[in-house]
Amino acid sequence: MKRRRTNSDRVFNIIMYALATIALIISLYPIYFVVIASISSPDAVANGQVWLLPQDITFEGYIKVLEDSRIWTGYRNTIFYTTLGTTISLLFTLPAAYALSRKDFKFRKIVMMFMTFTMFFSGGLIPTYLLIQNLNLYNTIWVMVIPFCVNVYNLIIARTFFARSIPDELLDAAQIDGCSDFYFFVKIVLPLSKAIIAVIGLYYAVAQWNEFFKALVYLRDQELNPLQIVLRDILIANQAFEESAAEGAAEVMDLFELIKYSVIIVSTIPIIVIYPLIQKYFTKGVMIGAIKG
């Protein structure tokens, strides 16, 4: 039966829509500003003339960024680290989360306690650095994908999802039919868990895509640098545009203003493109995993 809306309901809806619209504008405007600033005249940006539409459109910033071969090397490395790192993280996180969700796992509380402990305390940078060196992972591609591959926060979300979404009766019925734990996890649990796999996968992929600190500390070879380190070199070290410095300091500063906005767009486009494809799983998975226990 459809409930008749009262005047107070209509006023409430109008206020909520207005607040939601304001929140949407506040959230999206910084991204929009970066987009229009990246194709506008630096002078117009500096004078505050760019706030709604681009002024004196130019693509020189994008041209300079894309002409730098280090950008493509960084892209290649970041895509490789993101793909392999996300896969490895899911391979470790999902089975561990499912095992910890099983009530017949006697040591799950102790294991969970130790894992939670690591969320607040760590060995520190120097011991971790020495460990990475002793494992012969320093300055290799593996240092970007194997250490820290399991995020405890993501594991807790996945464990909660499995505990609430996979009923014990389903496991009992499968075991009566002779199904092993491994077969049950692969053939039944995973197909029923697409939402949480999409969410956890997106969390890991975004974290891996934006990874900066590990590469800064543990990578020495520039050919292994991810995109974030390359962008830092372009913005701060000013190594790619030494020739432009001879044209005059003002022109160089204008060029760097364009590049500053262009590299932000170049580095975020892949994540922006991927997100709508898994949005339906993301919303469902986040809501289910929001309650942790």
C-alpha positions in Angstrom: 0.0 0.0 0.0 1.4 3.3 -1.1 1.7 5.8 1.8 0.5 9.3 1.1 3.1 12.0 1.4 2.5 14.8 3.9 3.7 18.3 3.6 6.4 17.6 6.2 7.6 14.7 4.0 7.9 17.0 0.9 9.8 19.6 2.9 12.1 16.9 4.2 12.8 15.6 0.7 13.4 19.0 -0.7 16.0 19.7 2.1 17.7 16.4 1.6 17.9 16.8 -2.1 19.3 20.3 -1.6 21.9 19.1 0.8 22.8 16.1 -1.4 23.2 18.5 -4.4 25.5 20.8 -2.4 27.6 17.8 -1.2 27.8 16.6 -4.8 29.0 20.0 -6.0 31.6 20.3 -3.2 32.9 16.8 -4.0 33.1 17.1 -7.7 34.2 20.7 -8.2 37.8 20.1 -7.2 38.1 17.4 -9.9 36.3 19.6 -12.4 38.6 22.5 -11.6 41.7 20.4 -12.2 40.3 19.3 -15.6 39.6 22.9 -16.8 42.8 24.2 -15.3 44.8 21.6 -17.1 43.6 23.0 -20.5 43.5 26.7 -19.6 46.0 29.4 -19.9 48.2 29.4 -16.7 47.9 33.2 -16.5 44.1 32.9 -16.5 44.3 30.3 -13.7 46.7 32.5 -11.7 44.4 35.5 -12.1 41.3 33.6 -10.9 39.5 33.7 -14.2 39.1 29.9 -14.4 36.4 28.7 -12.1 33.6 27.6 -14.3 34.8 27.3 -17.9 38.4 26.9 -19.4 40.0 30.1 -20.7 42.4 30.3 -23.7 42.3 26.5 -24.2 45.7 24.8 -24.7 46.8 21.2 -24.6 50.5 22.0 -24.2 50.7 20.5 -20.7 49.3 17.1 -21.9 51.6 17.2 -24.9 54.7 17.8 -22.7 53.6 15.1 -20.2 52.9 12.4 -22.9 56.1 13.2 -24.8 58.1 12.1 -21.8 59.0 8.4 -22.2 59.2 8.0 -18.5 55.4 8.4 -18.3 54.9 5.3 -20.4 57.5 3.4 -18.4 55.7 4.4 -15.2 52.3 3.5 -16.7 53.7 0.1 -17.7 55.1 -0.6 -14.3 52.1 0.7 -12.4 49.7 -1.4 -14.5 51.9 -4.5 -13.9 52.1 -3.8 -10.1 48.4 -3.1 -9.8 47.3 -6.2 -11.7 49.8 -8.6 -10.1 49.6 -7.0 -6.7 45.8 -7.0 -6.6 45.7 -10.6 -7.7 48.2 -11.7 -5.0 46.4 -9.7 -2.3 43.1 -11.3 -3.2 44.7 -14.8 -3.3 45.8 -14.3 0.3 43.0 -12.2 1.7 39.9 -14.2 0.6 41.0 -17.6 1.8 42.2 -16.2 5.1 39.0 -14.2 5.6 36.9 -17.3 4.8 38.9 -19.5 7.2 38.5 -16.9 10.0 34.8 -16.7 9.4 34.4 -20.4 10.0 33.1 -21.2 13.5 34.8 -24.6 13.5 38.3 -22.9 13.3 39.4 -23.2 16.9 42.2 -20.6 16.8 40.4 -17.9 14.8 40.1 -15.5 17.8 43.8 -15.8 18.6 44.8 -15.4 14.9 42.4 -12.4 14.6 43.9 -10.8 17.7 47.4 -11.0 16.3 46.3 -9.6 13.0 44.4 -6.8 14.6 47.5 -6.0 16.7 49.4 -5.3 13.5 46.9 -2.5 12.6 48.2 -0.4 15.5 51.8 -1.5 15.9 54.5 -2.4 13.4 58.2 -3.2 13.4 59.1 0.2 12.1 60.8 1.3 8.9 64.4 0.3 9.6 63.6 -3.3 10.7 61.3 -3.7 7.8 64.0 -2.3 5.4 66.5 -4.8 6.8 64.0 -7.7 6.4 63.3 -6.7 2.8 67.1 -6.7 2.1 67.6 -10.1 3.8 64.8 -11.6 1.7 66.5 -10.3 -1.5 63.4 -8.3 -2.4 65.2 -4.9 -2.5 65.1 -3.2 -5.9 63.0 -6.0 -7.4 59.5 -6.0 -8.8 58.4 -8.4 -6.0 58.9 -5.8 -3.3 56.0 -3.9 -4.7 53.5 -6.9 -4.7 54.5 -9.4 -2.0 55.3 -7.5 1.3 52.2 -6.0 2.9 49.9 -7.8 0.4 47.3 -8.4 3.1 45.5 -5.4 4.5 43.9 -6.4 7.9 41.1 -3.9 7.4 40.1 -5.4 4.1 40.4 -8.9 5.6 38.0 -8.0 8.4 35.5 -6.7 5.9 35.7 -9.9 3.8 35.5 -12.0 7.0 32.3 -10.2 8.0 30.8 -10.7 4.6 31.5 -14.5 4.6 30.2 -14.9 8.1 26.9 -13.1 7.3 26.4 -14.3 3.7 27.4 -17.9 3.7 25.1 -19.9 5.9 26.4 -22.9 7.9 23.5 -25.0 6.4 25.0 -24.6 2.9 28.3 -26.0 4.1 26.6 -28.9 5.9 24.6 -29.8 2.8 27.8 -29.7 0.6 29.7 -31.8 3.1 26.9 -34.4 3.1 27.4 -34.6 -0.7 31.1 -35.2 -0.1 32.3 -31.7 -0.9 35.7 -30.8 0.5 36.5 -27.4 2.1 38.6 -26.3 -0.9 36.0 -27.3 -3.4 33.3 -25.6 -1.4 35.3 -22.4 -1.2 36.2 -22.3 -4.9 33.0 -23.6 -6.4 30.4 -22.2 -4.0 31.7 -19.4 -1.8 33.6 -17.4 -4.4 30.7 -17.3 -7.0 28.4 -16.1 -4.2 30.9 -13.4 -3.2 31.3 -11.3 -6.3 30.3 -8.1 -4.5 32.9 -8.4 -1.8 35.5 -9.5 -4.3 34.8 -6.4 -6.4 35.0 -4.1 -3.4 38.2 -5.6 -1.9 39.7 -5.8 -5.3 39.0 -2.1 -5.9 40.5 -1.2 -2.5 43.7 -3.1 -3.3 43.9 -1.8 -6.9 43.5 1.9 -5.9 46.0 1.5 -3.1 48.5 -0.2 -5.5 47.9 2.3 -8.2 48.7 5.2 -5.8 51.6 3.4 -4.1 54.4 5.8 -3.6 56.2 5.1 -0.3 57.3 1.5 -1.0 58.8 2.5 -4.4 60.6 5.5 -2.8 62.2 3.4 -0.1 62.8 0.0 -1.8 63.4 0.7 -5.5 66.6 2.2 -6.8 66.4 1.3 -10.5 64.5 4.0 -12.4 63.2 1.4 -14.9 61.2 -0.1 -12.0 59.6 3.1 -10.8 55.8 3.3 -10.8 53.9 6.2 -12.3 53.7 8.1 -9.0 57.4 8.3 -8.6 57.8 9.4 -12.3 55.2 12.2 -11.7 57.1 13.3 -8.7 60.3 13.5 -10.7 58.5 15.6 -13.4 57.0 18.0 -10.9 59.8 18.4 -8.4 63.1 17.3 -10.0 62.5 19.2 -13.2 64.6 16.7 -15.2 62.4 16.3 -18.3 62.1 20.0 -19.3 65.6 21.4 -18.9 65.5 22.7 -22.4 62.5 24.8 -21.6 64.3 26.6 -18.8 66.4 28.5 -21.4 63.3 30.1 -22.9 62.7 32.2 -19.8 61.7 31.6 -16.2 58.2 32.9 -16.6 57.4 30.6 -19.5 58.8 27.7 -17.6 56.7 28.5 -14.6 53.6 28.7 -16.8 54.5 25.4 -18.4 54.9 23.8 -15.0 51.5 25.1 -13.9 50.0 23.3 -16.9 52.0 20.2 -16.2 51.0 20.1 -12.6 47.3 19.8 -13.5 47.9 17.6 -16.5 49.8 14.9 -14.5 46.9 14.7 -12.0 44.5 13.9 -14.8 46.9 11.5 -16.5 47.4 9.5 -13.3 43.8 9.3 -12.3 42.1 8.5 -15.6 42.4 4.7 -15.4 40.8 4.5 -11.9 38.0 6.9 -13.0 37.4 4.7 -16.0 37.3 1.4 -14.1 35.1 2.6 -11.2 31.8 2.8 -13.1 32.2 -0.8 -14.4 32.2 -2.2 -10.8 30.0 0.4 -9.2 27.0 -1.9 -8.7 29.2 -4.5 -6.9 31.0 -1.7 -4.9 27.8 -0.2 -3.4 26.5 -3.6 -2.4 29.8 -4.9 -1.0 30.5 -1.7 1.0 27.1 -1.8 2.7 27.5 -5.5 3.6 31.0 -5.0 4.8 30.2 -1.8 6.7 29.3 -3.8 9.9 32.4 -5.4 11.3 32.6 -7.9 14.1 
